[in-house]
């Protein structure tokens, strides 16, 4: 066996190890990614709901829809709900980015491993 063959074998082993590690990281992210997708998908509805809740007291007191919306949007409670939704969205987008970066690492390892195996068979 030549030294270059040993190096190739060691490199293949390291790539296989990295591939498995990133696959494990992806698997660990699945529950968080599910939650993140749900937050991202429904954030618009949540914002509308927060506005509707803040408008309801004004509508119930006889204000016009335009006046109720203006007062609702300027309310402290609406601002607080928007801040909470922004925090949730930021966490969801961070999880999504972590998922995509890990998947990119996995794909890179897979490609490098395939290339290394092909070169080893030459």
RASUL-V911050 format. One record per residue. N is the residue number from 1. PHI is phi as a letter, one per 30 degrees, with the letter a starting at -180 (* if undefined). OMEGA is omega in degrees with one decimal (none if undefined). Layout:
n:N phi:PHI omega:OMEGA
n:N phi:PHI omega:OMEGA
//
This chain:
n:1 phi:* omega:179.1
n:2 phi:d omega:178.3
n:3 phi:e omega:-179.1
n:4 phi:d omega:177.8
n:5 phi:d omega:178.0
n:6 phi:d omega:178.4
n:7 phi:d omega:177.9
n:8 phi:d omega:-179.7
n:9 phi:d omega:178.8
n:10 phi:d omega:179.3
n:11 phi:d omega:177.5
n:12 phi:d omega:178.9
n:13 phi:d omega:-179.9
n:14 phi:d omega:178.4
n:15 phi:d omega:177.0
n:16 phi:d omega:178.6
n:17 phi:d omega:178.5
n:18 phi:d omega:178.9
n:19 phi:d omega:179.5
n:20 phi:d omega:179.2
n:21 phi:d omega:-179.9
n:22 phi:d omega:175.2
n:23 phi:d omega:177.3
n:24 phi:d omega:178.3
n:25 phi:d omega:177.1
n:26 phi:d omega:-180.0
n:27 phi:d omega:179.3
n:28 phi:d omega:-178.9
n:29 phi:d omega:-174.7
n:30 phi:e omega:179.9
n:31 phi:d omega:179.0
n:32 phi:d omega:179.3
n:33 phi:d omega:176.3
n:34 phi:d omega:177.5
n:35 phi:d omega:-179.2
n:36 phi:d omega:178.8
n:37 phi:d omega:179.7
n:38 phi:d omega:179.1
n:39 phi:d omega:-177.6
n:40 phi:d omega:-177.6
n:41 phi:d omega:-173.4
n:42 phi:c omega:-176.2
n:43 phi:d omega:-179.9
n:44 phi:d omega:177.4
n:45 phi:d omega:-180.0
n:46 phi:d omega:177.6
n:47 phi:d omega:178.7
n:48 phi:d omega:179.4
n:49 phi:d omega:179.0
n:50 phi:d omega:178.3
n:51 phi:d omega:-179.8
n:52 phi:e omega:178.5
n:53 phi:d omega:-177.9
n:54 phi:d omega:178.6
n:55 phi:d omega:-169.5
n:56 phi:e omega:-179.3
n:57 phi:d omega:-179.4
n:58 phi:d omega:177.0
n:59 phi:d omega:179.1
n:60 phi:d omega:179.7
n:61 phi:d omega:173.7
n:62 phi:j omega:178.3
n:63 phi:d omega:174.7
n:64 phi:d omega:179.8
n:65 phi:d omega:-179.8
n:66 phi:d omega:179.6
n:67 phi:d omega:179.9
n:68 phi:d omega:179.3
n:69 phi:d omega:179.6
n:70 phi:d omega:-179.9
n:71 phi:d omega:179.2
n:72 phi:d omega:-180.0
n:73 phi:d omega:-178.7
n:74 phi:d omega:-176.7
n:75 phi:d omega:178.8
n:76 phi:d omega:-177.5
n:77 phi:d omega:178.4
n:78 phi:d omega:177.7
n:79 phi:d omega:178.5
n:80 phi:d omega:178.7
n:81 phi:d omega:177.3
n:82 phi:d omega:178.4
n:83 phi:d omega:178.5
n:84 phi:d omega:178.0
n:85 phi:d omega:177.7
n:86 phi:d omega:177.3
n:87 phi:d omega:178.5
n:88 phi:d omega:-179.8
n:89 phi:d omega:178.5
n:90 phi:d omega:178.3
n:91 phi:d omega:179.6
n:92 phi:d omega:179.4
n:93 phi:d omega:176.6
n:94 phi:d omega:177.2
n:95 phi:d omega:179.0
n:96 phi:d omega:179.5
n:97 phi:d omega:177.8
n:98 phi:d omega:177.5
n:99 phi:d omega:-177.5
n:100 phi:d omega:178.6
n:101 phi:d omega:179.0
n:102 phi:d omega:177.9
n:103 phi:d omega:177.1
n:104 phi:d omega:176.4
n:105 phi:d omega:179.6
n:106 phi:d omega:179.5
n:107 phi:d omega:178.6
n:108 phi:d omega:177.7
n:109 phi:d omega:-179.4
n:110 phi:d omega:179.4
n:111 phi:d omega:178.8
n:112 phi:d omega:178.8
n:113 phi:d omega:178.0
n:114 phi:d omega:179.2
n:115 phi:d omega:-179.2
n:116 phi:d omega:178.5
n:117 phi:d omega:178.7
n:118 phi:d omega:179.7
n:119 phi:d omega:179.4
n:120 phi:d omega:-177.6
n:121 phi:d omega:-179.4
n:122 phi:d omega:none
//
